[in-house]
Amino acid sequence: MVGKLGRRTWLVVLGGALSALLVAVGVVLVNGDTGDEELTGGGPSAPPEGDAVLEALWRTTPVDVGEADLGEDFQRVWASDRVVVLLTNAGVWGHDPESGEDLWRLEHPEGGHLVPCATSEDMNDQGVGAVLFRPEGRTSCTVLAAVDTGRGEVMWSEELPSTDNDPDEDVPATVGERAITVDLEGWGLPTPRRFAVADGEELPELPGGEDCVRASTPFWDISGERAIVRGGCQVAGEVEGRLTVYDTETGDELWTRSVEDRRSVTDGSVVTGEPLILMTPDSFQVYDDDGDVRSEIPRESRADLEAGSDEYDAAYETSEYHLADSLLITRSRNSDEEPDIIRGFDVETGEELWEREFPEGRGLVGAVDEEPLVLHEVLADEGYPYLNIARLDPADGTLNLQGLLPQDAEDSFLYLTDVMEWDEQSLYAMELNGAARTFRLVAIRR
């Protein structure tokens, strides 16, 4: 199994993917497998009295989603100071960050518009991103392409091994400055494949721990900078946990560590960002550049309690986490009516810096190493739900209100809150009109 650690990622929700949150008249959807009829709604009423509305700088012309299934559609935004890229399974568009003007639409190498079936989470500092698309007449998502977002062109494409199964839809490719790495474990290939960003030349495979006699299929976690393989190795008749880290760009092994508690490696996961943090069933283990555990942060769990018991319902469990520079933010909840708890920990020392209550209905979103944003609903007098957005101050956990996301009273577009990107000036979000089967990109002044 492979985890993906893109250079930017949304807050991780343990036990399930963070699905699209669509705001319609009286409807808040928290999963993406709904029918189209649930994605419709009338235009918004007036905003709640006294609440400031953020300014919409521009909106792109609505684009028809065609025959795509709205419940299974995927969307992503890449942003830089040169271009804002909107990626969907209806096509890929580049827009001017200042005006929203269409700069290009990505063309298929063999003619026509390119329709991706998967993409990297982000582009690299050179403005190169990765998309995968289906060959003509095939259902498998097997062609990898490097995209120059400055010119809006496919630099090169490479057909990957044929398979009867589509790859996972949650970012099968990551992009570094020199290498694009593709997750092929779901296709029965045990190690990732790497290609040179510049020309698509295939690079040597990552070895995956040649001295390890595997007790089971290893787990890979990949980012543009490093690839981590973790699993169990047979040693003198016993199975020990093994954690090995490679430089994704060069393929060099950085370090290997044996872990006595195999479960912490095989049942754990890796937190996106720097430094490397392994989330085990009981804690967050912070590793330094030499592979030594620098600090350990406790993780609340109720796995040993009987589900449905009073003790289980009252106990808190860490359900979300977010890494913001040198701060790890965790969110814990229980089954009672009590507020959730968010905490900030110093990853260098493991010290808890602050703790605050966090009411239900609020969601943390944000990229790694960024000050996270908080979204929560505010109802207007007529009952229409607006979304308030605030910054969470990593220093002490306080919320600094920014204002309401702008709603256009002339139409029925809904925000997809897990399709957001931002820079110092603007927040870029995607809006969907389920009735008209169209979507658009909006830039909002921060």
C-alpha positions as CSV (number, residue, x, y, z in Angstrom):
1,M,0.0,0.0,0.0
2,V,1.3,3.5,-0.8
3,G,0.6,6.7,1.0
4,K,1.1,10.0,-0.9
5,L,2.8,13.0,0.6
6,G,2.5,15.8,-1.8
7,R,4.2,19.1,-1.2
8,R,0.9,20.5,-0.3
9,T,-2.0,18.6,1.3
10,W,-5.3,19.1,3.1
11,L,-5.7,18.3,6.7
12,V,-5.8,14.6,7.2
13,V,-8.9,13.1,8.7
14,L,-8.2,9.7,10.3
15,G,-10.4,6.8,9.4
16,G,-11.6,8.3,6.1
17,A,-10.9,10.7,3.3
18,L,-11.8,14.4,3.6
19,S,-14.7,14.6,1.1
20,A,-16.1,17.5,-0.7
21,L,-18.3,19.7,1.5
22,L,-21.0,21.3,-0.7
23,V,-23.1,24.1,0.5
24,A,-26.6,24.3,-0.9
25,V,-29.9,25.6,0.2
26,G,-30.5,23.7,3.4
27,V,-28.1,21.0,2.4
28,V,-24.6,20.3,3.6
29,L,-23.1,17.2,1.9
30,V,-20.2,15.5,3.6
31,N,-19.4,12.8,1.1
32,G,-18.9,12.7,-2.7
33,D,-21.0,9.7,-3.6
34,T,-24.4,11.4,-3.8
35,G,-26.7,11.6,-6.8
36,D,-26.9,14.7,-8.9
37,E,-30.2,15.7,-7.5
38,E,-28.6,16.5,-4.1
39,L,-26.2,19.0,-5.8
40,T,-28.9,21.5,-6.8
41,G,-30.4,24.4,-5.0
42,G,-31.6,28.0,-5.3
43,G,-29.6,31.1,-5.1
44,P,-28.5,32.5,-1.7
45,S,-30.5,34.9,0.5
46,A,-28.9,38.0,1.9
47,P,-25.9,37.3,4.1
48,P,-26.3,37.3,7.9
49,E,-26.6,40.8,9.2
50,G,-23.4,42.4,10.5
51,D,-21.1,39.8,8.9
52,A,-18.5,41.1,6.5
53,V,-18.4,39.4,3.1
54,L,-15.0,38.9,1.4
55,E,-14.5,40.4,-2.0
56,A,-14.7,38.2,-5.1
57,L,-11.9,39.4,-7.4
58,W,-13.0,37.4,-10.4
59,R,-14.9,34.3,-11.5
60,T,-14.1,32.3,-14.6
61,T,-16.7,31.6,-17.3
62,P,-18.7,28.5,-16.2
63,V,-17.6,25.2,-17.9
64,D,-19.9,22.3,-18.7
65,V,-18.9,19.1,-17.0
66,G,-20.3,17.1,-19.9
67,E,-21.1,13.4,-19.1
68,A,-18.9,13.3,-15.9
69,D,-20.6,11.9,-12.9
70,L,-20.8,14.8,-10.4
71,G,-20.7,12.5,-7.5
72,E,-17.4,10.9,-8.7
73,D,-15.8,14.0,-10.2
74,F,-12.4,15.2,-9.0
75,Q,-11.1,18.7,-8.8
76,R,-7.8,20.3,-7.9
77,V,-6.2,23.7,-8.1
78,W,-2.5,24.5,-8.6
79,A,-1.5,28.1,-7.9
80,S,1.6,30.1,-8.6
81,D,2.4,33.8,-9.2
82,R,2.2,33.1,-13.0
83,V,-0.8,30.8,-13.4
84,V,-3.7,29.3,-11.5
85,V,-4.5,25.9,-12.9
86,L,-7.9,24.2,-12.6
87,L,-7.9,20.4,-13.1
88,T,-11.0,18.3,-13.4
89,N,-12.1,15.2,-15.2
90,A,-13.7,17.5,-17.7
91,G,-10.3,19.1,-18.7
92,V,-7.4,21.3,-17.5
93,W,-7.4,25.1,-17.7
94,G,-4.8,27.8,-16.9
95,H,-5.9,31.2,-15.7
96,D,-4.2,34.6,-15.1
97,P,-4.0,35.1,-11.3
98,E,-4.7,38.8,-11.6
99,S,-7.7,38.8,-13.9
100,G,-8.9,35.2,-14.2
101,E,-8.5,35.4,-17.9
102,D,-8.2,32.1,-19.7
103,L,-4.6,31.5,-20.7
104,W,-4.8,28.0,-22.1
105,R,-6.6,24.7,-22.2
106,L,-4.4,21.6,-22.1
107,E,-4.4,19.7,-25.4
108,H,-4.0,16.0,-25.8
109,P,-0.7,14.9,-27.4
110,E,-2.7,13.2,-30.2
111,G,-5.1,16.0,-30.7
112,G,-8.2,17.3,-28.9
113,H,-8.5,18.4,-25.3
114,L,-6.8,16.3,-22.6
115,V,-9.1,15.0,-19.9
116,P,-7.1,13.7,-16.8
117,C,-8.1,10.8,-14.6
118,A,-5.6,11.7,-11.9
119,T,-3.0,14.4,-11.1
120,S,-0.2,15.3,-8.7
121,E,-1.3,17.3,-5.7
122,D,0.8,20.3,-6.9
123,M,3.3,21.5,-9.4
124,N,7.0,22.0,-8.5
125,D,8.8,25.3,-8.3
126,Q,9.5,25.3,-12.1
127,G,5.7,25.2,-12.7
128,V,5.7,21.5,-13.8
129,G,2.9,19.2,-12.7
130,A,1.9,15.7,-13.5
131,V,-1.4,14.3,-14.9
132,L,-2.5,10.8,-15.9
133,F,-4.9,10.1,-18.6
134,R,-6.5,7.2,-20.4
135,P,-5.2,6.0,-23.8
136,E,-7.8,6.1,-26.6
137,G,-10.3,3.2,-26.3
138,R,-9.0,2.1,-22.9
139,T,-10.4,2.4,-19.4
140,S,-7.1,2.2,-17.4
141,C,-5.5,5.5,-16.2
142,T,-2.1,4.5,-17.6
143,V,-0.5,7.5,-19.4
144,L,1.7,9.8,-17.4
145,A,2.3,13.3,-18.7
146,A,4.5,16.2,-17.4
147,V,2.8,19.5,-17.9
148,D,4.5,22.9,-18.3
149,T,1.9,25.2,-16.7
150,G,3.7,28.3,-17.9
151,R,3.1,27.4,-21.5
152,G,0.1,25.1,-21.0
153,E,1.8,22.2,-22.9
154,V,2.5,18.6,-22.4
155,M,6.3,18.3,-22.2
156,W,6.3,14.5,-22.5
157,S,4.1,11.5,-21.9
158,E,4.9,7.9,-21.0
159,E,2.5,4.9,-21.1
160,L,2.8,2.9,-17.9
161,P,2.4,-0.9,-17.7
162,S,-1.0,-2.1,-18.8
163,T,-3.4,-3.1,-16.1
164,D,-7.0,-4.2,-15.6
165,N,-7.3,-1.9,-12.6
166,D,-7.4,1.9,-12.5
167,P,-4.8,3.4,-10.0
168,D,-6.0,4.9,-6.8
169,E,-7.6,8.3,-7.5
170,D,-5.9,10.0,-4.6
171,V,-2.8,11.4,-6.3
172,P,-0.8,8.5,-7.8
173,A,2.0,10.9,-8.8
174,T,4.3,13.3,-7.0
175,V,6.5,15.9,-8.5
176,G,9.9,17.1,-7.3
177,E,12.4,19.4,-9.0
178,R,14.1,16.6,-10.8
179,A,11.9,13.5,-10.6
180,I,8.2,12.5,-11.0
181,T,7.4,9.5,-9.0
182,V,4.3,7.3,-9.7
183,D,2.6,4.9,-7.3
184,L,2.1,1.6,-9.0
185,E,1.7,-0.7,-6.0
186,G,-2.1,-0.9,-6.7
187,W,-1.2,-2.5,-10.0
188,G,0.8,-5.2,-8.4
189,L,4.2,-3.6,-8.9
190,P,6.1,-3.5,-5.5
191,T,8.1,-0.3,-6.0
192,P,7.3,3.2,-7.3
193,R,8.6,4.2,-10.7
194,R,10.5,7.5,-11.3
195,F,10.9,9.6,-14.4
196,A,13.1,12.7,-15.1
197,V,11.1,15.9,-15.0
198,A,13.0,17.3,-18.0
199,D,12.6,14.6,-20.6
200,G,10.7,11.6,-19.1
201,E,13.7,9.3,-19.0
202,E,13.0,6.5,-16.6
203,L,15.2,6.5,-13.5
204,P,16.5,3.6,-11.5
205,E,14.0,1.9,-9.2
206,L,14.1,2.6,-5.5
207,P,15.4,-0.7,-4.0
208,G,12.9,-1.0,-1.2
209,G,15.3,-2.5,1.3
210,E,17.3,-5.2,-0.5
211,D,18.5,-6.8,2.7
212,C,15.0,-7.2,4.0
213,V,13.2,-10.5,3.6
214,R,9.6,-9.1,3.6
215,A,7.1,-10.6,6.0
216,S,4.3,-8.8,4.0
217,T,3.8,-6.3,1.3
218,P,5.6,-3.0,2.3
219,F,4.0,0.4,2.6
220,W,5.3,3.3,0.6
221,D,4.8,7.0,1.5
222,I,6.1,9.3,-1.2
223,S,6.7,13.1,-1.6
224,G,8.7,15.1,-4.1
225,E,11.7,15.0,-1.7
226,R,11.7,11.6,-0.1
227,A,10.2,8.1,-0.3
228,I,9.6,6.1,2.8
229,V,9.2,2.3,2.8
230,R,7.9,0.7,6.0
231,G,7.0,-2.9,6.9
232,G,8.1,-6.1,8.6
233,C,11.3,-8.0,7.9
234,Q,12.2,-11.5,8.8
235,V,15.3,-11.5,11.2
236,A,16.5,-14.7,12.9
237,G,13.0,-16.2,12.8
238,E,11.4,-13.1,14.2
239,V,9.6,-10.2,12.4
240,E,10.9,-6.7,13.2
241,G,9.6,-3.4,12.0
242,R,11.8,-1.6,9.4
243,L,11.7,2.1,8.3
244,T,13.8,3.1,5.3
245,V,14.0,6.6,3.8
246,Y,15.2,7.5,0.3
247,D,15.9,10.7,-1.5
248,T,13.2,10.6,-4.2
249,E,15.2,12.8,-6.6
250,T,18.5,10.8,-6.5
251,G,17.3,7.4,-5.3
252,D,19.9,7.4,-2.5
253,E,19.1,5.8,0.8
254,L,19.2,8.3,3.6
255,W,18.8,6.0,6.6
256,T,17.3,2.8,7.8
257,R,16.0,2.0,11.3
258,S,14.7,-1.2,12.9
259,V,11.7,-0.7,15.1
260,E,11.0,-3.2,17.9
261,D,7.3,-2.6,17.9
262,R,6.4,-3.8,14.3
263,R,2.8,-2.6,14.7
264,S,3.9,1.0,15.0
265,V,5.4,0.7,11.5
266,T,2.9,-1.5,9.7
267,D,-0.3,0.0,11.3
268,G,1.0,3.5,11.4
269,S,1.2,6.2,8.7
270,V,3.5,9.1,7.8
271,V,2.5,12.7,8.4
272,T,3.0,14.9,5.4
273,G,5.7,17.6,5.7
274,E,9.0,18.2,7.5
275,P,10.3,16.8,9.8
276,L,9.4,13.1,9.2
277,I,6.6,12.1,11.7
278,L,5.4,8.5,12.0
279,M,1.9,8.3,13.4
280,T,1.6,5.1,15.4
281,P,-1.5,3.8,17.2
282,D,-0.4,5.5,20.4
283,S,1.8,8.5,19.4
284,F,3.4,10.7,16.8
285,Q,7.1,9.9,16.6
286,V,9.2,12.8,15.3
287,Y,12.4,11.7,13.5
288,D,15.5,13.8,12.8
289,D,17.6,13.8,9.6
290,D,19.7,10.8,10.9
291,G,16.7,8.7,11.7
292,D,16.7,9.1,15.4
293,V,13.4,9.8,17.3
294,R,13.7,13.5,18.3
295,S,10.4,13.7,20.3
296,E,7.2,11.8,20.9
297,I,3.8,13.3,21.0
298,P,0.9,11.4,22.6
299,R,-2.1,10.4,20.5
300,E,-5.4,9.8,22.2
301,S,-7.0,6.4,21.4
302,R,-10.0,4.4,22.6
303,A,-9.1,1.2,20.6
304,D,-8.9,-0.8,23.8
305,L,-12.3,0.3,25.1
306,E,-15.6,-1.5,24.3
307,A,-17.5,0.3,21.6
308,G,-20.8,1.6,22.8
309,S,-19.9,1.6,26.4
310,D,-20.2,4.8,28.5
311,E,-16.4,4.8,29.0
312,Y,-15.9,4.5,25.2
313,D,-18.4,7.3,24.4
314,A,-16.8,9.7,27.0
315,A,-13.2,9.0,25.9
316,Y,-11.5,11.3,23.3
317,E,-9.7,10.0,20.2
318,T,-7.4,11.9,17.9
319,S,-9.2,12.1,14.6
320,E,-7.4,14.8,12.6
321,Y,-3.9,16.3,12.5
322,H,-2.2,19.2,10.6
323,L,1.4,20.1,10.5
324,A,2.1,23.8,10.3
325,D,5.9,24.5,10.2
326,S,7.2,23.3,13.6
327,L,3.8,22.9,15.1
328,L,1.6,19.7,15.1
329,I,-2.1,20.5,15.5
330,T,-4.3,17.6,16.6
331,R,-8.1,17.4,16.9
332,S,-9.8,15.0,19.3
333,R,-13.4,14.1,19.6
334,N,-15.7,11.7,21.6
335,S,-19.2,10.3,21.1
336,D,-20.8,12.5,23.7
337,E,-22.1,16.0,23.1
338,E,-19.0,17.6,24.4
339,P,-16.9,20.0,22.2
340,D,-13.9,18.7,20.2
341,I,-10.5,19.6,21.5
342,I,-7.6,21.0,19.4
343,R,-4.1,21.1,20.7
344,G,-0.8,22.6,19.4
345,F,2.5,20.7,20.0
346,D,6.1,21.7,19.4
347,V,7.5,19.0,17.2
348,E,11.0,19.7,18.3
349,T,10.4,19.0,22.0
350,G,7.0,17.3,22.0
351,E,5.7,19.9,24.4
352,E,2.0,20.8,24.4
353,L,1.8,24.6,23.8
354,W,-1.9,25.2,23.9
355,E,-5.3,23.5,24.1
356,R,-8.7,24.9,23.0
357,E,-12.3,23.7,22.5
358,F,-13.3,23.4,18.9
359,P,-17.1,23.3,18.3
360,E,-18.6,20.7,15.9
361,G,-19.3,21.9,12.4
362,R,-16.0,23.6,12.0
363,G,-13.4,22.3,9.7
364,L,-9.6,22.9,9.4
365,V,-8.2,23.1,5.9
366,G,-4.8,24.1,4.7
367,A,-1.5,23.2,3.1
368,V,1.4,21.8,5.0
369,D,3.6,24.5,6.6
370,E,0.8,27.1,6.2
371,E,-1.3,28.8,8.8
372,P,-4.5,26.7,8.6
373,L,-7.9,28.1,7.8
374,V,-11.1,27.3,9.6
375,L,-14.5,27.1,7.9
376,H,-17.8,27.1,9.6
377,E,-21.5,27.7,8.7
378,V,-23.4,30.8,9.5
379,L,-27.2,30.8,8.7
380,A,-28.8,33.9,7.2
381,D,-32.3,34.9,8.4
382,E,-33.9,33.0,5.5
383,G,-32.0,29.9,6.5
384,Y,-29.4,29.9,3.7
385,P,-26.0,28.6,4.9
386,Y,-23.0,30.9,4.3
387,L,-19.5,29.9,5.1
388,N,-17.4,32.0,7.4
389,I,-13.6,31.7,7.1
390,A,-11.0,32.4,9.8
391,R,-7.3,31.9,10.3
392,L,-6.1,29.8,13.2
393,D,-3.1,31.3,14.9
394,P,-0.6,28.5,15.4
395,A,1.0,30.4,18.3
396,D,-2.0,30.0,20.7
397,G,-4.9,28.4,18.7
398,T,-7.0,31.6,18.6
399,L,-9.3,32.2,15.6
400,N,-9.0,35.4,13.6
401,L,-12.2,35.9,11.6
402,Q,-11.7,36.9,8.0
403,G,-15.3,37.1,6.8
404,L,-17.9,35.2,4.7
405,L,-17.1,33.6,1.4
406,P,-19.0,35.6,-1.3
407,Q,-22.2,34.0,-2.7
408,D,-23.6,35.3,-5.9
409,A,-27.4,35.9,-5.5
410,E,-27.9,35.6,-9.3
411,D,-27.0,31.9,-9.5
412,S,-27.0,28.6,-7.8
413,F,-23.3,27.8,-7.5
414,L,-22.0,25.9,-4.4
415,Y,-18.6,25.9,-2.9
416,L,-16.4,22.8,-2.9
417,T,-14.5,23.5,0.3
418,D,-11.8,20.8,-0.2
419,V,-10.9,22.4,-3.5
420,M,-9.1,25.5,-2.3
421,E,-5.7,27.0,-2.7
422,W,-4.3,30.3,-1.7
423,D,-1.4,32.7,-1.8
424,E,-0.7,35.9,0.1
425,Q,-3.3,37.9,-1.8
426,S,-6.0,35.5,-2.9
427,L,-8.0,32.4,-2.0
428,Y,-8.9,30.3,-5.0
429,A,-12.0,28.1,-4.7
430,M,-14.2,26.0,-7.0
431,E,-17.9,26.4,-7.3
432,L,-20.3,23.9,-8.8
433,N,-23.8,24.3,-10.2
434,G,-25.4,20.9,-10.1
435,A,-28.6,21.8,-11.9
436,A,-26.7,23.3,-14.9
437,R,-23.9,20.8,-14.6
438,T,-21.3,23.6,-14.7
439,F,-18.3,24.6,-12.6
440,R,-16.1,27.7,-12.3
441,L,-13.1,29.0,-10.4
442,V,-13.4,32.1,-8.1
443,A,-10.6,34.2,-6.6
444,I,-11.4,35.9,-3.3
445,R,-9.4,38.7,-1.7
446,R,-7.9,37.5,1.6
